[in-house]
C-alpha cells in the first residue's frame, strides 16, 4: 500500500513581521551590489512582491519562522521600510530545493510572457523598469520570434537558447530552421558560435531570399562545401540513431539483467573459476612451486 501524499505547504499563507524571520544564510555586500539584486529591487518597487517568500515554522521558538527562500526580497523590503510580508509556509524545513533546483525561464517563454503583459495593457517602459533593463531590450525580446517558423519555436520553447542564436536562425528558411533546431537539441548545444557554424554550412537555396552570409576571410568555399557534406552526413547519422535508440537501450537493459543473473548463480560462478584454473594449468606446470600446489587448488575450487 502506497503512502498518502503529504502537502508541501500549509493551505493558507501567513503575514509575518520581518523581525520574526530567521534567515538560513546571510546576504553579503557583494550579493547586494549584484545585478540580480538590483533587478529584484526594481521589480519590488514597481509591482510589489510577485512571489511570496517561503518559510517554515521554527520547531522550538513560537512565532518565529525559518526563511528558506526569498532572502533578497526580505532585505529589499527592509530597505524600503516595510515591516511585514505575506509568506508561504512549508511543511518541511529543507532549503535545497528552493535555492538549487531552480528552473530558469527560456527565451521563448520570456518572449511570450512579455507579449501577454503588453496585451493586458502594461507598457514596455513599465516592464523595462520592473526588470531594470533598457526598454530596447524588452522590444528585442518582444520581437524574438519574428521570422522564426512555429515548428522551430515549438522545438526551442523550453531550451536555454541565447537571443543571438535566434538571430542566426532568422537567416534560414523554415525547413532549415527546423533541421538546425533539431541538431542543436541533439547536440545539447545552443551557443551562438554553433548556430553560426550551422548557418555557414547551409546551402544558399536554404537561406532567406536576399540574405546571404558574409564571406569569411578564414573559411574558403571548399571548406564550406566540405562542412555542408559533413553536416548532412551528421544529420543522417542522428536520424538513424534516433530510430534505433529506444530498442537498443531496451535490449541493453535486458542483456545487463540477464548477465547479472548469471553471475549471481553459484554454480555458474564455480564453473567459471574452475575453467579459469584449467586454462592456466599449462603455464603453471612450468613452475616448480606452482606445479606442486596446482592439485590442491583444483580440489579447493571444486567446492
N, C-alpha and C positions, 0 to 999 in steps of 0.2 A: 504493500500500500504506500503510495507516494505521500510525502509530507505536504501539508497545506501551505499555500503561498503566503508569505508574510509581507505586509505593506512596507515599502521602503520609507515612507513619510507619514506623519500624522495627517489625518484628513483636513485639519484646519490650520491655517497659518497663524502666527502669533506676532504681536507687536512687542518688540524688546528694546529696552533702553540700551544705548551703546555702551554704557558703563557696565552692563551685565554680560557683555560678550567677552569671552576669553579666547583670544586668537591662538591657533596652534603653531603659528610662525610669525615672525616679525617682518614688517615691510621696510626694507633697507632704504637708505638715501639714494642709492643707485637705481632701485626699482621706482622710487617716486619721481625720478627725473627721466624715466624711460618713456618712449613714445606710446606704449600700451597704456601706461598710467594716465598720460595726457588725454588719450582718446576716450578712456572711460570717464575721466573727469568732465570732458566736454559733453559726453552723452548724458551724464547725470545732471549737469547744469541745464541742458536743453530740454530733456524729456523726463527726467527723474530716473528712478530705479526701474529698469525694464525686467531684470531677473533678480528676484529676491535672494539675499544671502542664505546659505544653508547652515543650520546649526543643529546641535544635539544637546539634549538636557544633561547637565552635569550630574553625575551619579551621587555625589555627596554634598554639593552646595546647592541648596534650594534657591530657585530663581536665577541661577547662573546657567549660561549656555556656552558650549564649546563652538567656536566659529570654524566650521570645516571648509567653507568656500565663500569667497566674497570679501577677502581682506582689503583689496584695493577699493572696493565700493564703500566699505565701512570707513576707511581712512579719509576718503573724499567727503563723505557725509560729515565727519568730524571737522574737516577744513571748512565746510560750508556752514557750520554752526548748528547742524541738525542733531537732535539728541535721541531720536527713536527711529527704528526701521522695522518693516514687516519682513518676517523670515519664514522659510520653510523649515520644519522640524524633522530631522532624520531620525529614524528608529535605531540607527547604527552610528557609532562614533568614529568610523574609519574615514580618512580624508584622501586616500589614494585615488579613488575613482574620480573625484571632482577636480583634482589637480593634475592627474597624469593621463586618464582616459578621456581626452578631450577631442571631439570631432570638429575639425576646422571647416569653415564654410568654403565650399568650392567656388570657383569664379562664376560658373553658370548660376549657382544658387544665389550668390550675391547679386548678380545681374537681375534675376527675377524678383528678388526682394525689393530692389530699388524701383523696378517698374511698378510693383504693387503699391509702394508708397506714393509714387507720382500719380498713379491712377486715383488714389484716395485723397489727392489734393495737397500732399506735402511737397513743398518747393524743393528744388535741387539745392538751393542755398542753405535751407534748414538741415537737409540731410548731410551736407558737407560740414556744417557747423557741429552737428551732433557727433560726427565721426572724426572731427578735427582733421579734415583733409581739404584740399583745394576743390572748388566746385568743378573745375575741368576734369578732375579725377572721377567725379561722380558721373559726368557726362560721357566719359570714355567707357565706364562700366555699364552705363545705360545702353550704349550702342554696341556692346560687346559682340552680340550675335548677328549683327547686320552683315550679310554676306556669308554667313555660315548656314549650311543646309540643316534642316531639322534632324535628320538621321545622325549627323556628326555631333550636333549639340546634345542629342539624347545619349550618345555614347560617352560624352565627356561631362555630363551633368554633375557627377559626384567625384570627379577627379581634380586633384590639385594642379591645375593647368594654368601656367602664367598668362597674363594678358597678352604679351608679345607672341606667345605661341599661337593664339587665335589670330593675331595679325598675319602670321605666316600662312595659316590655313585659308585666309581670305584670298590668297593669290591662286588658289586651286579651284577647279570645277567641282561640283558636288560629289560626283562619283569618286574622284581622287581624294576629296576631304574625308570621306568615309574610310577609304583604304588607309590613309595616313593615321586617322584616329584609331583604327584597329591595330595598326603597327605600334603606335605609342602605348596602347593598352597592353599588347602582348609583351613588349619590352619593359613595361612599367617605367617609361622614360618620357616625361612631358616637357623636358627642358627646351629652351629656345634654340640652342645650337643643334639639337637633334632634329627639331622641326625644320630648321633652316636647311639641314642636310637633305631631308626628305623632299623639300621643295626643289632644291638644286638637282635632285635625281629624278625629277618629274619630267616626262616628255613634254615638249612645247604644246602639243594638242590638248593636254590636260590642264594647262594653265588658263586662267581667266582671260578672255579676249581683251587684247590691248595692254595686258600687264605681263611683262617679261622679267625674268630675274636678271639682275645686273651681272654683266660679265665679270668673272673673278680674275684677279691678277695672278692667283696662285694655282687655280684649277683649270686645266686645259679641257678642250672639248672631248678629247679621247678619254680623259679621266671621268668626265661626267657621264659619257656613254657607258663606260665600264661600271660606274656606280649604279646606273639605271638597270643594267643587266643583273648585277648582284642583288639589287633591291627586289627586282622581280622574282629572282630565284629564292630570296629570303621569304617573300610573301607566299610563294607556292609551298615552301617548306613549313611555314607556320600553319597554313591551311591543312596540310597533311597531318601535322601533329595534333591540331585541334580535333580532327576527325577520329583519331585513334587514342587520344589521351585517356578518355574515360574507360574504355575496355582494357587498355594496357594497365592502367592503375588498378583496376579490379583484379586482373589476372595476377599482378604482382602481390597484392594483398593476400589473395588466396594461396599463392605459392609460398609466401613467407609463413603463413599459418600452418601449411602442410609440413614444411621443413622443420618448423619449431616443434610440431607434434612428434615428428620422427626423432628429433634429437632428445626429446624428453622421455623417449621409450627406453627403458633399462636394457632390454635385450639387444636393441639396435646399437646402443652405446657400447655395450660389451663386445659386440661383434666388430665394431669399428676399431676398438682398441686391439683386439686380437689380430685383425687384419693388418694393422699398422706394425705390430710386433713381427709378424711373419714376413712382411715386406722388408724390414730392416735386418732379418736374420742373416742373409749372405754377407753383409758388411760386418756384422757383429762377430762372425766366426773367424775373421782375420785377426781379431784382437784376443790375446791370451786370457786376459782377466774377464772381459765381457763374454767370451765364449763359454767360460765355466758358469757364469751366472745366468746364462740365457735359459736353460731348462727351468730354473727356479722362477724366472719372470713369466714364462709360459704358464706354469702351474698357478701363479698368482692371478694372472689375467683371466683365467677361465672362470674365476669367481666374479 
